[in-house]
């Protein structure tokens, strides 16, 4: 059965405008965007100059590194928290690593994403002017409703870093930064899933909690780290978690991610015990690995069927 109304796509059909911040914006603007203060919260924002030339990227994990003192500690010590948040974003931004030219065909971009197992590519034109961003969501939307006959258990990540609801928020946040992950499933001592905490959850909690907001508005003798030492993971985590089983189809996983707007799904067995995690890029790369890159390209860039064989 052919998907109705879907023609062959161009690269710009896959690209989104993306979230952007100016390199001269204060760091507080970037935190506000990544913590959902300016609409639907992204995990990453492109950093551009006044002419929209790409100069870097800012991610939720990078913001956590700054707030936890892994980066910018000398500035925070010299200027205080309030002064730190007034510093321009470009001081803290990372180099934009995954950048491709807008003249490339869509299949080349998909190949790049799979080979590098990256969930985003920034698309630029002449003089590195930002044209848009292709991310996992763009790809998953074109896989909507497709049955792949690939099981979640065949593509999920089995090494999962976790936290417990009763441990300190500071310790769990540091684990997220040091392990370079975007999310920590929250488990019981027996390994049963209790919730999940993402980098965005932590940023939202810091900005939405009154005592943190007061600290960000004016310097005090108590720092963010001292406050986070007193908080528990259970106060910042999300208790309602969308999960999936290891025997479910990758297409079902993609639909769940899109329906619930989540970037990853904890994988649980019949007893609710955590056995893995499936990210959006796991879906894309797993499909390409097990069904062939040509199949992924056909599904995303052509007129795919709703079933694979």
C-alpha positions in Angstrom: 0.0 0.0 0.0 1.5 3.3 -1.0 1.4 6.4 1.2 -1.0 8.9 -0.3 0.0 12.4 -1.1 3.7 12.1 -0.4 6.0 13.0 -3.3 9.7 12.8 -3.6 11.2 15.3 -1.1 13.9 17.9 -1.4 16.4 18.7 1.3 14.4 21.8 2.3 11.3 19.6 2.7 13.2 17.8 5.6 14.7 21.0 7.1 13.1 23.1 9.8 13.7 26.7 10.6 15.2 25.5 13.9 15.7 27.4 17.1 18.3 30.1 17.0 20.0 32.5 19.4 22.4 35.3 18.6 26.0 35.0 19.7 25.7 38.4 21.5 22.6 37.3 23.4 23.2 36.9 27.2 23.4 33.3 28.4 20.1 33.8 30.3 18.3 34.0 26.9 19.7 30.6 25.9 18.7 29.0 29.2 15.2 30.5 28.9 14.9 28.9 25.4 16.2 25.5 26.3 14.1 25.4 29.5 10.9 26.0 27.5 10.4 29.6 28.4 9.9 30.6 24.8 7.5 27.9 23.6 8.2 24.3 22.9 11.6 23.5 24.4 14.3 22.3 22.1 17.4 20.4 23.3 19.8 22.4 21.0 19.9 25.9 19.5 22.0 27.2 16.6 24.1 30.2 17.5 24.3 32.8 14.7 25.6 36.3 14.2 23.5 39.3 13.1 23.7 38.1 9.5 22.5 34.6 10.4 25.9 33.1 9.8 26.3 29.9 11.9 28.9 30.3 14.6 28.2 27.5 17.0 25.5 25.6 19.0 24.2 25.6 22.5 22.7 22.5 24.1 20.9 21.6 27.3 23.9 19.6 28.5 26.2 22.6 27.8 24.0 24.8 30.0 24.1 22.2 32.8 27.9 22.2 32.5 27.9 25.9 33.0 25.5 25.8 36.0 27.4 22.9 37.6 30.8 24.6 37.2 32.3 22.3 34.6 32.6 25.3 32.3 32.8 29.1 33.1 33.6 28.5 36.7 36.2 31.3 36.8 33.6 33.7 35.3 31.0 32.7 37.9 33.5 33.2 40.7 34.5 36.6 39.4 31.1 37.9 38.4 28.7 35.8 40.4 25.7 33.9 39.1 23.9 37.0 37.9 27.0 38.2 36.1 27.5 34.8 34.5 24.0 34.9 33.0 24.7 38.3 31.5 27.8 37.1 29.6 27.3 36.6 25.8 26.4 33.1 24.6 29.3 32.7 22.3 31.6 32.3 25.3 29.9 29.1 26.3 28.7 27.7 22.9 30.2 24.6 21.3 31.5 24.5 17.7 28.8 23.4 15.4 30.1 19.9 14.5 27.4 18.5 12.1 27.1 21.1 9.3 26.3 20.3 5.6 25.7 22.5 2.6 22.2 23.0 1.4 23.1 21.9 -2.1 23.5 18.3 -1.0 20.7 15.8 -1.8 18.5 14.5 1.1 20.0 11.0 0.8 23.5 12.3 1.5 22.2 14.0 4.7 20.5 10.8 5.8 23.7 8.8 5.1 25.7 11.3 7.2 23.2 11.1 10.1 23.3 7.3 10.1 27.1 7.0 9.7 27.8 9.6 12.5 24.8 8.5 14.6 23.8 12.1 15.1 20.3 13.2 15.5 20.7 16.6 13.8 22.5 18.3 10.9 22.6 22.1 10.4 22.1 23.1 6.8 24.0 26.2 5.6 24.3 28.2 2.3 27.0 30.5 1.1 29.1 32.2 3.8 27.7 29.6 6.3 24.3 31.4 6.4 21.9 29.1 8.3 19.2 27.7 6.1 17.6 25.2 8.5 18.1 22.1 10.6 17.4 18.5 9.8 16.8 16.5 12.9 15.4 13.2 14.1 11.9 14.5 14.3 11.9 15.5 10.6 12.9 11.9 9.7 10.5 10.2 12.1 7.5 12.2 10.8 8.1 10.6 7.4 8.2 7.1 8.9 4.8 7.6 10.6 2.6 4.6 10.3 5.2 2.4 8.7 5.5 -1.2 10.0 9.2 -2.1 9.7 9.4 -5.7 11.1 12.4 -4.6 13.1 12.1 -5.2 16.9 12.9 -2.5 19.4 15.1 -5.0 21.2 17.4 -5.3 18.2 18.3 -1.6 18.1 17.9 -0.3 21.6 20.9 0.7 23.8 21.4 -1.9 26.5 23.9 0.3 28.5 21.7 2.7 30.5 22.8 5.2 33.1 20.1 5.6 35.8 19.3 7.5 39.0 17.1 6.9 42.0 14.4 9.3 43.2 16.0 9.7 46.6 19.5 10.7 45.5 20.7 14.2 45.3 19.8 16.2 42.3 23.3 17.5 42.1 24.8 14.0 41.9 22.4 12.9 39.2 23.0 16.1 37.2 26.7 15.5 37.3 26.2 11.9 36.1 24.3 13.2 33.1 27.0 15.6 32.2 29.9 13.3 32.8 28.3 10.4 30.9 27.2 12.7 28.1 23.6 11.6 28.1 20.4 13.6 27.7 18.2 11.6 30.1 18.4 9.3 33.2 15.6 6.7 33.8 14.7 6.7 37.5 14.6 3.1 38.9 13.9 1.4 42.1 16.5 -0.8 43.9 15.0 -3.8 42.0 15.4 -2.1 38.6 11.8 -1.3 38.1 11.1 2.0 36.2 9.8 4.8 38.3 10.2 7.8 36.1 12.7 9.7 34.0 14.7 12.9 34.2 16.0 14.8 31.2 18.4 17.8 30.9 15.3 19.9 30.1 13.6 18.7 33.3 16.5 19.9 35.3 16.6 23.3 33.6 12.9 23.8 33.9 13.0 22.9 37.6 15.9 25.3 38.3 14.1 28.2 36.5 10.6 27.4 37.8 11.5 26.9 41.5 11.2 30.2 43.4 14.4 29.9 45.4 16.4 29.3 42.2 14.7 32.1 40.4 15.5 34.5 43.2 19.2 33.3 43.1 19.3 34.0 39.3 17.9 37.5 39.8 20.3 38.6 42.5 23.6 37.3 43.9 23.4 35.7 47.3 25.8 33.9 49.6 24.3 30.6 48.5 25.1 29.2 45.1 23.1 26.9 42.7 25.3 24.0 43.7 24.6 24.4 47.3 20.9 24.4 46.6 21.0 21.4 44.3 22.8 19.5 47.0 19.7 19.8 49.2 17.2 18.7 46.4 16.3 15.2 45.5 15.8 13.8 42.0 12.2 13.0 42.9 11.4 16.7 42.9 12.6 17.3 39.3 11.9 14.0 37.6 8.9 13.2 35.4 6.7 10.4 36.9 4.5 9.7 33.9 6.8 7.9 31.5 6.0 6.6 28.0 7.6 3.2 27.6 7.9 0.4 25.0 8.6 -3.3 25.0 11.5 -5.0 23.4 9.3 -7.0 21.0 7.4 -4.0 19.6 8.0 -2.7 16.1 10.3 0.2 15.4 7.4 1.9 13.6 5.3 1.8 16.7 8.2 3.3 18.7 8.5 6.1 16.2 4.8 6.8 16.4 5.0 6.9 20.2 7.9 9.4 20.2 6.0 11.7 17.8 2.6 11.4 19.6 4.1 12.1 23.0 6.9 14.5 21.9 9.7 12.5 23.6 13.2 12.0 22.4 13.7 8.5 23.9 11.7 5.6 25.2 12.7 3.4 28.2 12.4 -0.2 27.2 10.8 -2.4 29.9 10.0 -6.1 30.2 6.7 -7.5 31.2 7.3 -6.9 34.9 8.2 -3.2 34.4 12.0 -3.7 34.8 14.2 -1.4 32.8 16.2 -3.4 30.2 17.3 -0.7 27.7 16.5 2.7 26.1 15.6 3.6 22.6 16.4 7.1 21.3 15.2 8.7 18.0 18.5 8.2 16.4 18.5 4.5 17.5 15.3 4.1 15.4 16.8 5.7 12.3 20.2 4.1 12.5 18.8 0.7 13.5 16.4 0.7 10.5 19.3 1.6 8.2 21.5 -1.1 9.6 19.0 -3.9 9.6 17.0 -3.0 6.4 19.6 -1.1 4.5 20.3 2.6 4.0 18.5 2.4 0.7 15.3 1.4 2.5 15.5 4.4 4.8 16.2 6.7 1.9 13.2 5.4 0.0 10.9 5.7 3.1 12.0 9.3 3.8 12.7 10.7 0.4 10.4 8.7 -1.9 6.9 7.3 -1.7 7.2 4.6 0.9 4.8 1.8 1.6 3.3 1.3 5.1 4.9 -2.1 5.4 8.4 -3.4 4.9 9.2 -7.0 4.2 
